[in-house]
Amino acid sequence: MISKKMIKALNEQIALEGYASFLYLSMASWCDKEALEGCAQFMHRQSEEERMHMLKIFHYLSEVDGHALTPAIKQPPHEFESVRSMLEQVYKHEQKVTASINKLVKLSYEENDFTTLDFLQWYVEEQREEEALMRSILDKVKLIGDGPMSLYYIDQEIEKINGKAAAEAAAGEG
């Protein structure tokens, strides 16, 4: 049986994942406005992925006789200083999500909730991958530079990363 404390914590994670989805959607819109098509596609994909993360917890709570709550989502920022600063915000947000997942894992131990602990292992791995991806993108931006002439190359690199991720996702479905 899942505890009230764990239900509350998982509902907080639902809200965090929902905010991430909206934040990345806002970033996609900004990228569209800035004519960064590859970056926009990448951020749209990231937004969908975060929504899936949210729904996965939502469904889990129903499976374990909890009560998932639809979160109120705070308006995310919609203007960004640069592509680099936007991507740095993504990386910081992913670190925040990782810290939150780690707290959930710790709580599941404290509550002797091994079902939730098992469920959370997928998120632990996912967050490791998300942080590694964002670090690699930021490393590429640092190599390319982020001046006006570099934006085209940044956009192309992110489009390649997005294409690779989409191909891997399609291969995983087959």
Backbone as CSV, one residue per row, in Angstrom:
resi,resn,N_x,N_y,N_z,CA_x,CA_y,CA_z,C_x,C_y,C_z
1,MET,0.845,-1.189,0.000,0.000,0.000,0.000,0.885,1.245,0.000
2,ILE,0.541,2.175,-0.832,1.319,3.402,-0.950,0.892,4.387,0.143
3,SER,1.869,5.057,0.734,1.580,5.981,1.833,1.094,7.330,1.302
4,LYS,0.420,8.063,2.156,-0.035,9.411,1.807,1.158,10.321,1.510
5,LYS,2.242,10.116,2.250,3.462,10.908,2.040,4.035,10.670,0.637
6,MET,4.022,9.406,0.206,4.541,9.072,-1.123,3.610,9.597,-2.211
7,ILE,2.308,9.502,-1.986,1.343,10.036,-2.964,1.566,11.537,-3.143
8,LYS,1.737,12.238,-2.034,1.970,13.688,-2.091,3.257,13.992,-2.871
9,ALA,4.317,13.259,-2.580,5.602,13.478,-3.254,5.512,13.169,-4.750
10,LEU,4.813,12.105,-5.105,4.662,11.771,-6.531,3.803,12.807,-7.247
11,ASN,2.797,13.347,-6.578,1.999,14.414,-7.180,2.839,15.678,-7.387
12,GLU,3.766,15.942,-6.484,4.691,17.071,-6.675,5.583,16.821,-7.885
13,GLN,5.986,15.563,-8.089,6.799,15.227,-9.261,5.987,15.376,-10.545
14,ILE,4.710,15.028,-10.493,3.830,15.228,-11.643,3.845,16.707,-12.034
15,ALA,3.741,17.583,-11.043,3.740,19.029,-11.317,5.080,19.468,-11.907
16,LEU,6.184,18.941,-11.395,7.507,19.300,-11.905,7.680,18.840,-13.352
17,GLU,7.227,17.640,-13.659,7.319,17.128,-15.033,6.399,17.928,-15.962
18,GLY,5.220,18.294,-15.474,4.303,19.115,-16.271,4.896,20.477,-16.582
19,TYR,5.532,21.073,-15.577,6.179,22.372,-15.802,7.297,22.231,-16.832
20,ALA,8.079,21.164,-16.726,9.166,20.948,-17.693,8.601,20.857,-19.108
21,SER,7.482,20.154,-19.271,6.864,20.037,-20.584,6.476,21.411,-21.134
22,PHE,5.866,22.227,-20.300,5.453,23.566,-20.739,6.660,24.478,-20.962
23,LEU,7.686,24.355,-20.113,8.903,25.150,-20.286,9.539,24.845,-21.633
24,TYR,9.659,23.561,-21.964,10.292,23.182,-23.225,9.418,23.554,-24.414
25,LEU,8.114,23.529,-24.239,7.209,23.979,-25.301,7.391,25.478,-25.540
26,SER,7.523,26.236,-24.476,7.781,27.671,-24.587,9.111,27.924,-25.291
27,MET,10.105,27.128,-24.955,11.416,27.252,-25.605,11.320,26.913,-27.085
28,ALA,10.512,25.919,-27.427,10.320,25.554,-28.837,9.719,26.729,-29.599
29,SER,8.758,27.391,-28.999,8.128,28.543,-29.644,9.139,29.666,-29.851
30,TRP,9.972,29.906,-28.860,11.005,30.934,-28.986,11.973,30.565,-30.111
31,CYS,12.364,29.298,-30.176,13.268,28.852,-31.240,12.630,29.046,-32.614
32,ASP,11.333,28.737,-32.732,10.619,28.977,-33.995,10.698,30.450,-34.379
33,LYS,10.457,31.310,-33.413,10.479,32.762,-33.646,11.863,33.225,-34.098
34,GLU,12.901,32.546,-33.596,14.282,32.906,-33.922,14.800,32.171,-35.154
35,ALA,13.925,31.453,-35.863,14.261,30.707,-37.077,15.284,29.599,-36.816
36,LEU,15.189,28.982,-35.646,16.066,27.871,-35.280,15.248,26.579,-35.333
37,GLU,15.026,26.106,-36.549,14.136,24.977,-36.784,14.592,23.699,-36.079
38,GLY,15.878,23.399,-36.145,16.390,22.200,-35.488,16.204,22.271,-33.976
39,CYS,16.493,23.428,-33.406,16.316,23.619,-31.960,14.835,23.515,-31.592
40,ALA,13.968,24.085,-32.422,12.527,24.032,-32.147,12.038,22.586,-32.154
41,GLN,12.457,21.806,-33.148,12.054,20.396,-33.205,12.545,19.638,-31.980
42,PHE,13.775,19.914,-31.591,14.352,19.259,-30.417,13.545,19.597,-29.166
43,MET,13.212,20.864,-28.986,12.478,21.283,-27.787,11.042,20.742,-27.808
44,HIS,10.436,20.646,-28.981,9.103,20.015,-29.070,9.180,18.558,-28.623
45,ARG,10.202,17.857,-29.074,10.373,16.453,-28.687,10.612,16.345,-27.187
46,GLN,11.432,17.242,-26.645,11.689,17.235,-25.201,10.404,17.503,-24.418
47,SER,9.578,18.411,-24.921,8.311,18.728,-24.263,7.412,17.498,-24.215
48,GLU,7.311,16.804,-25.329,6.491,15.585,-25.376,7.030,14.517,-24.424
49,GLU,8.341,14.408,-24.353,8.952,13.421,-23.469,8.624,13.727,-22.004
50,GLU,8.702,15.003,-21.638,8.377,15.387,-20.256,6.901,15.133,-19.948
51,ARG,6.050,15.355,-20.912,4.620,15.075,-20.721,4.418,13.579,-20.486
52,MET,5.146,12.766,-21.248,5.069,11.316,-21.063,5.554,10.932,-19.662
53,HIS,6.613,11.582,-19.182,7.103,11.309,-17.828,6.022,11.630,-16.796
54,MET,5.342,12.739,-17.002,4.264,13.147,-16.100,3.143,12.108,-16.110
55,LEU,2.727,11.706,-17.298,1.620,10.755,-17.415,1.977,9.380,-16.858
56,LYS,3.228,9.007,-16.981,3.672,7.717,-16.447,3.461,7.679,-14.929
57,ILE,3.786,8.754,-14.234,3.565,8.826,-12.781,2.070,8.887,-12.496
58,PHE,1.353,9.646,-13.308,-0.101,9.775,-13.156,-0.765,8.401,-13.183
59,HIS,-0.398,7.592,-14.181,-0.966,6.248,-14.316,-0.496,5.319,-13.186
60,TYR,0.763,5.471,-12.801,1.288,4.645,-11.707,0.465,4.861,-10.435
61,LEU,0.184,6.115,-10.113,-0.596,6.392,-8.909,-1.961,5.708,-8.963
62,SER,-2.571,5.690,-10.119,-3.861,4.992,-10.254,-3.702,3.485,-10.039
63,GLU,-2.612,2.922,-10.563,-2.366,1.479,-10.430,-2.186,1.049,-8.981
64,VAL,-1.610,1.938,-8.170,-1.309,1.563,-6.782,-2.342,2.120,-5.808
65,ASP,-3.510,2.459,-6.354,-4.632,2.941,-5.548,-4.342,4.280,-4.879
66,GLY,-3.540,5.090,-5.567,-3.301,6.454,-5.116,-4.246,7.380,-5.856
67,HIS,-4.046,8.661,-5.699,-4.880,9.637,-6.393,-3.976,10.675,-7.033
68,ALA,-3.854,10.587,-8.343,-3.039,11.543,-9.096,-3.817,12.840,-9.251
69,LEU,-3.113,13.943,-9.049,-3.736,15.254,-9.173,-3.222,15.978,-10.408
70,THR,-4.135,16.569,-11.144,-3.747,17.386,-12.287,-3.160,18.683,-11.749
71,PRO,-1.908,18.975,-12.103,-1.258,20.143,-11.498,-1.641,21.457,-12.166
72,ALA,-1.600,22.511,-11.376,-1.660,23.859,-11.935,-0.237,24.158,-12.400
73,ILE,-0.097,24.600,-13.621,1.234,24.839,-14.180,1.499,26.341,-14.238
74,LYS,2.592,26.743,-13.605,3.024,28.131,-13.615,3.483,28.511,-15.028
75,GLN,3.203,29.741,-15.424,3.621,30.231,-16.749,5.148,30.207,-16.847
76,PRO,5.698,29.460,-17.799,7.156,29.457,-17.957,7.611,30.720,-18.690
77,PRO,8.898,31.030,-18.616,9.405,32.180,-19.383,9.199,31.928,-20.875
78,HIS,9.095,32.995,-21.636,8.888,32.838,-23.077,9.891,33.631,-23.914
79,GLU,10.812,34.295,-23.253,11.906,34.990,-23.938,13.216,34.515,-23.327
80,PHE,14.221,34.366,-24.180,15.512,33.871,-23.729,16.606,34.744,-24.334
81,GLU,17.642,34.939,-23.569,18.744,35.813,-23.969,19.460,35.290,-25.218
82,SER,19.670,33.968,-25.246,20.393,33.339,-26.358,20.099,31.840,-26.340
83,VAL,20.499,31.168,-27.397,20.344,29.719,-27.448,21.154,29.093,-26.315
84,ARG,22.352,29.591,-26.123,23.204,29.035,-25.069,22.552,29.191,-23.692
85,SER,22.043,30.369,-23.393,21.420,30.570,-22.076,20.157,29.703,-21.933
86,MET,19.424,29.534,-23.032,18.243,28.677,-23.001,18.652,27.234,-22.684
87,LEU,19.671,26.741,-23.357,20.132,25.373,-23.140,20.720,25.194,-21.743
88,GLU,21.360,26.225,-21.220,21.855,26.173,-19.839,20.683,26.061,-18.862
89,GLN,19.576,26.747,-19.165,18.376,26.630,-18.326,17.813,25.215,-18.377
90,VAL,17.841,24.608,-19.555,17.367,23.226,-19.687,18.219,22.317,-18.812
91,TYR,19.527,22.476,-18.893,20.438,21.639,-18.110,20.182,21.813,-16.611
92,LYS,20.031,23.052,-16.169,19.756,23.314,-14.747,18.419,22.701,-14.339
93,HIS,17.424,22.790,-15.217,16.120,22.207,-14.893,16.224,20.689,-14.792
94,GLU,16.975,20.069,-15.690,17.151,18.613,-15.633,17.866,18.206,-14.344
95,GLN,18.815,19.010,-13.890,19.481,18.733,-12.617,18.485,18.830,-11.460
96,LYS,17.574,19.790,-11.538,16.533,19.939,-10.512,15.625,18.706,-10.505
97,VAL,15.264,18.229,-11.681,14.417,17.032,-11.779,15.160,15.819,-11.217
98,THR,16.439,15.698,-11.526,17.239,14.592,-10.992,17.251,14.622,-9.468
99,ALA,17.455,15.789,-8.895,17.462,15.920,-7.437,16.110,15.504,-6.857
100,SER,15.042,15.867,-7.532,13.706,15.511,-7.074,13.475,13.997,-7.153
101,ILE,13.917,13.377,-8.216,13.808,11.916,-8.358,14.609,11.232,-7.253
102,ASN,15.805,11.745,-6.988,16.633,11.159,-5.925,15.933,11.245,-4.565
103,LYS,15.232,12.335,-4.310,14.477,12.469,-3.058,13.340,11.441,-3.005
104,LEU,12.710,11.205,-4.157,11.648,10.195,-4.204,12.206,8.798,-3.923
105,VAL,13.371,8.510,-4.464,14.010,7.216,-4.220,14.301,7.071,-2.730
106,LYS,14.850,8.112,-2.144,15.154,8.088,-0.708,13.876,7.882,0.110
107,LEU,12.820,8.598,-0.254,11.554,8.462,0.454,10.994,7.046,0.313
108,SER,11.137,6.455,-0.860,10.616,5.094,-1.047,11.347,4.102,-0.135
109,TYR,12.649,4.325,0.091,13.381,3.493,1.065,12.841,3.713,2.470
110,GLU,12.691,4.986,2.836,12.212,5.323,4.182,10.820,4.758,4.457
111,GLU,9.987,4.723,3.419,8.615,4.239,3.560,8.502,2.725,3.329
112,ASN,9.651,2.071,3.078,9.656,0.638,2.724,8.698,0.354,1.568
113,ASP,8.691,1.254,0.610,7.808,1.161,-0.558,8.644,0.679,-1.749
114,PHE,8.839,-0.628,-1.802,9.719,-1.194,-2.817,9.072,-1.252,-4.194
115,THR,7.767,-1.192,-4.238,7.072,-1.108,-5.522,7.383,0.233,-6.184
116,THR,7.282,1.305,-5.418,7.601,2.630,-5.960,9.090,2.740,-6.248
117,LEU,9.918,2.154,-5.400,11.359,2.158,-5.646,11.666,1.519,-6.999
118,ASP,11.041,0.393,-7.275,11.234,-0.286,-8.555,10.748,0.606,-9.708
119,PHE,9.589,1.220,-9.542,9.043,2.116,-10.559,9.996,3.283,-10.848
120,LEU,10.605,3.821,-9.810,11.465,5.005,-9.956,12.801,4.715,-10.637
121,GLN,13.197,3.455,-10.697,14.492,3.134,-11.311,14.552,3.584,-12.771
122,TRP,13.433,3.510,-13.455,13.387,3.980,-14.841,13.720,5.473,-14.897
123,TYR,13.201,6.245,-13.955,13.453,7.689,-13.914,14.913,7.997,-13.569
124,VAL,15.510,7.195,-12.714,16.916,7.393,-12.363,17.772,7.289,-13.632
125,GLU,17.549,6.236,-14.409,18.300,6.037,-15.656,17.983,7.138,-16.667
126,GLU,16.718,7.483,-16.791,16.283,8.515,-17.736,16.965,9.847,-17.427
127,GLN,17.042,10.192,-16.158,17.660,11.465,-15.787,19.161,11.467,-16.056
128,ARG,19.817,10.326,-15.859,21.237,10.244,-16.201,21.426,10.524,-17.684
129,GLU,20.562,9.939,-18.507,20.634,10.151,-19.952,20.325,11.599,-20.324
130,GLU,19.314,12.181,-19.699,18.925,13.568,-20.007,20.052,14.539,-19.675
131,GLU,20.647,14.375,-18.503,21.743,15.271,-18.121,22.945,15.095,-19.050
132,ALA,23.270,13.862,-19.404,24.406,13.611,-20.310,24.147,14.243,-21.673
133,LEU,22.927,14.126,-22.173,22.574,14.727,-23.459,22.737,16.240,-23.416
134,MET,22.212,16.864,-22.359,22.296,18.328,-22.287,23.744,18.790,-22.114
135,ARG,24.543,18.046,-21.363,25.964,18.399,-21.227,26.657,18.321,-22.577
136,SER,26.344,17.279,-23.361,27.000,17.141,-24.661,26.578,18.257,-25.607
137,ILE,25.321,18.661,-25.549,24.860,19.776,-26.387,25.567,21.061,-25.971
138,LEU,25.638,21.314,-24.684,26.322,22.529,-24.214,27.807,22.508,-24.579
139,ASP,28.438,21.339,-24.532,29.841,21.226,-24.947,29.998,21.595,-26.417
140,LYS,29.061,21.152,-27.255,29.111,21.494,-28.676,28.934,23.002,-28.881
141,VAL,28.011,23.590,-28.141,27.782,25.040,-28.251,29.044,25.794,-27.843
142,LYS,29.705,25.333,-26.799,30.954,25.986,-26.359,32.029,25.877,-27.437
143,LEU,32.104,24.722,-28.119,33.088,24.546,-29.189,32.771,25.428,-30.401
144,ILE,31.506,25.460,-30.773,31.083,26.216,-31.950,31.108,27.714,-31.665
145,GLY,30.780,28.081,-30.427,30.602,29.491,-30.072,29.126,29.816,-30.219
146,ASP,28.717,30.932,-29.661,27.289,31.250,-29.725,27.022,32.625,-30.317
147,GLY,27.951,33.092,-31.141,27.729,34.348,-31.838,26.727,34.162,-32.970
148,PRO,26.282,35.265,-33.579,25.269,35.187,-34.644,25.664,34.254,-35.797
149,MET,26.935,34.229,-36.150,27.375,33.374,-37.253,27.350,31.894,-36.867
150,SER,27.381,31.609,-35.590,27.427,30.229,-35.115,26.044,29.605,-34.970
151,LEU,25.001,30.412,-34.959,23.656,29.897,-34.719,23.252,28.826,-35.723
152,TYR,23.626,29.016,-36.973,23.292,28.042,-38.006,23.891,26.679,-37.661
153,TYR,25.149,26.666,-37.251,25.826,25.407,-36.935,25.271,24.770,-35.664
154,ILE,24.941,25.583,-34.691,24.310,25.055,-33.475,22.995,24.385,-33.841
155,ASP,22.192,25.074,-34.641,20.899,24.540,-35.050,21.071,23.225,-35.808
156,GLN,22.061,23.154,-36.674,22.319,21.924,-37.432,22.737,20.773,-36.516
157,GLU,23.583,21.059,-35.546,24.026,20.025,-34.604,22.859,19.495,-33.776
158,ILE,22.009,20.394,-33.319,20.864,19.970,-32.514,19.868,19.206,-33.378
159,GLU,19.732,19.598,-34.636,18.854,18.862,-35.549,19.366,17.430,-35.740
160,LYS,20.690,17.256,-35.832,21.277,15.915,-35.943,20.981,15.086,-34.693
161,ILE,21.131,15.695,-33.526,20.862,15.000,-32.260,19.397,14.600,-32.198
162,ASN,18.522,15.500,-32.602,17.091,15.221,-32.599,16.757,14.082,-33.557
163,GLY,17.356,14.097,-34.749,17.125,13.037,-35.731,17.590,11.688,-35.211
164,LYS,18.728,11.666,-34.548,19.261,10.426,-33.983,18.325,9.907,-32.888
165,ALA,17.856,10.798,-32.024,16.950,10.400,-30.935,15.631,9.879,-31.501
166,ALA,15.131,10.530,-32.541,13.870,10.089,-33.158,14.044,8.701,-33.791
167,ALA,15.196,8.476,-34.444,15.466,7.170,-35.054,15.568,6.086,-33.985
168,GLU,16.233,6.404,-32.858,16.354,5.432,-31.766,14.985,5.115,-31.175
169,ALA,14.154,6.136,-31.035,12.806,5.923,-30.498,11.993,5.037,-31.445
170,ALA,12.104,5.288,-32.739,11.367,4.491,-33.732,11.868,3.052,-33.739
171,ALA,13.168,2.856,-33.586,13.734,1.505,-33.550,13.275,0.766,-32.307
172,GLY,13.113,1.482,-31.207,12.662,0.885,-29.954,11.212,0.448,-30.010
173,GLU,10.415,1.113,-30.855,9.002,0.780,-30.992,8.796,-0.451,-31.862
174,GLY,9.748,-0.735,-32.745,9.570,-1.816,-33.719,9.877,-3.141,-33.210
